[in-house]
Amino acid sequence: MSGADGSGGKSGSRRSAAGRRNLHVRVKTARGRRLSSTLWLQRQLNDPYVQRAKDEGYRSRAAFKLTELDDRFHFLKKGARVVDLGAAPGGWTQVSVARTDAEKGKGKVIGIDLQEVDAIPGSELYVLDFMENDADLKVKEWLGGEADVVLSDMASPATGHKQTDHLRIMALAEAAALFAHDVLTHGGSFCAKVLQGGAEQDLLVMLKQDFKSVKHVKPAASRSDSSEMYVLATDFRGRSEADEDIDD
Ligand SMILES: C[S@@+](CC[C@H](N)C(=O)[O-])C[C@H]1O[C@@H](n2cnc3c(N)ncnc32)[C@H](O)[C@@H]1O
């Protein structure tokens, strides 16, 4: 697929990700609206994935990132138990339900967010900060056991200060990797949003100890002008007995 960015900045028509012909919409800077907000709005209005998400009933364009990752690497298996960290507004949870057959009672999908998420049939949604003490124990109780897959598309609200935002997203990814270590079953998978550059090395060292395979992937639906990527770690080696003692 091409045109993930959608912010080409030129007038005229072009084909969208869904193969439709779209007119490029220009947004005028209104009084009181910052240039960055105007550019964001213009990008949203011209983003083929935003339109496709509306057409296909997904709550976010991010749904296409997970769809593409799973089409390539097949980690959302039928009957799997999945934890979606940072689930709001729910696109990744919708994809997870569909791929695991959770609506048919086969898999189990749990979405967690600081904000409330409107109900998604086939999933259980909880308002929870995954960094809270005992969040891992709560999740295992809700799942009725360990997870096969931990997903994290988490981001904190942008401050506009690039380095601060970068560090915050990487801190969330690292905390999510520790969480995954606590809840995953042997052989399980972890998929998380990361940003290129900076403090990524620590996370990679941690993941390589825990998983047999670790890859970086940039799905087409991830905007080409952003440094966002996804790390996919598969085949969890399991916790050592020493870890289990600490948990007790
Ligand atoms: C980019 S959105 C996720 C979009 C989602 N994957 C989708 O497809 O709809 C990131 C979410 O991470 C959540 N988040 C950030 N920090 C969190 C935390 N400590 N615990 C739980 N959720 C968190 C935010 O509230 C936000 O809703």
Ligand as a Chemical Component Dictionary entry (heavy atoms), coordinates in Angstrom:
data_LIG
# 
_chem_comp.id                   LIG 
_chem_comp.type                 NON-POLYMER 
_chem_comp.pdbx_formal_charge   0 
_chem_comp.three_letter_code    LIG 
# 
loop_
_chem_comp_atom.comp_id 
_chem_comp_atom.atom_id 
_chem_comp_atom.alt_atom_id 
_chem_comp_atom.type_symbol 
_chem_comp_atom.charge 
_chem_comp_atom.model_Cartn_x 
_chem_comp_atom.model_Cartn_y 
_chem_comp_atom.model_Cartn_z 
_chem_comp_atom.pdbx_ordinal 
LIG C1  C1  C 0  -2.538 6.054 20.355 1  
LIG S1  S1  S 1  -3.731 5.645 21.567 2  
LIG C2  C2  C 0  -4.064 3.954 21.194 3  
LIG C3  C3  C 0  -4.896 3.738 19.953 4  
LIG C4  C4  C 0  -5.428 2.320 19.856 5  
LIG N1  N1  N 0  -4.370 1.359 19.597 6  
LIG C5  C5  C 0  -6.467 2.187 18.778 7  
LIG O1  O1  O 0  -6.227 1.485 17.781 8  
LIG O2  O2  O -1 -7.561 2.729 18.931 9  
LIG C6  C6  C 0  -2.734 5.540 23.019 10 
LIG C7  C7  C 0  -3.498 5.278 24.310 11 
LIG O3  O3  O 0  -2.542 4.918 25.332 12 
LIG C8  C8  C 0  -3.176 5.221 26.579 13 
LIG N2  N2  N 0  -2.212 5.182 27.683 14 
LIG C9  C9  C 0  -1.128 5.987 27.877 15 
LIG N3  N3  N 0  -0.523 5.686 29.056 16 
LIG C10 C10 C 0  -1.228 4.665 29.611 17 
LIG C11 C11 C 0  -1.119 3.931 30.839 18 
LIG N4  N4  N 0  -0.139 4.197 31.721 19 
LIG N5  N5  N 0  -2.014 2.935 31.097 20 
LIG C12 C12 C 0  -3.008 2.669 30.221 21 
LIG N6  N6  N 0  -3.188 3.345 29.037 22 
LIG C13 C13 C 0  -2.316 4.328 28.744 23 
LIG C14 C14 C 0  -3.748 6.608 26.311 24 
LIG O4  O4  O 0  -4.760 6.930 27.247 25 
LIG C15 C15 C 0  -4.253 6.489 24.865 26 
LIG O5  O5  O 0  -5.635 6.238 24.829 27 
# 
loop_
_chem_comp_bond.comp_id 
_chem_comp_bond.atom_id_1 
_chem_comp_bond.atom_id_2 
_chem_comp_bond.value_order 
_chem_comp_bond.pdbx_ordinal 
LIG C1  S1  SING 1  
LIG S1  C2  SING 2  
LIG S1  C6  SING 3  
LIG C2  C3  SING 4  
LIG C3  C4  SING 5  
LIG C4  N1  SING 6  
LIG C4  C5  SING 7  
LIG C5  O1  DOUB 8  
LIG C5  O2  SING 9  
LIG C6  C7  SING 10 
LIG C7  O3  SING 11 
LIG C7  C15 SING 12 
LIG O3  C8  SING 13 
LIG C8  N2  SING 14 
LIG C8  C14 SING 15 
LIG N2  C9  SING 16 
LIG N2  C13 SING 17 
LIG C9  N3  DOUB 18 
LIG N3  C10 SING 19 
LIG C10 C11 SING 20 
LIG C10 C13 DOUB 21 
LIG C11 N4  SING 22 
LIG C11 N5  DOUB 23 
LIG N5  C12 SING 24 
LIG C12 N6  DOUB 25 
LIG N6  C13 SING 26 
LIG C14 O4  SING 27 
LIG C14 C15 SING 28 
LIG C15 O5  SING 29 
# 
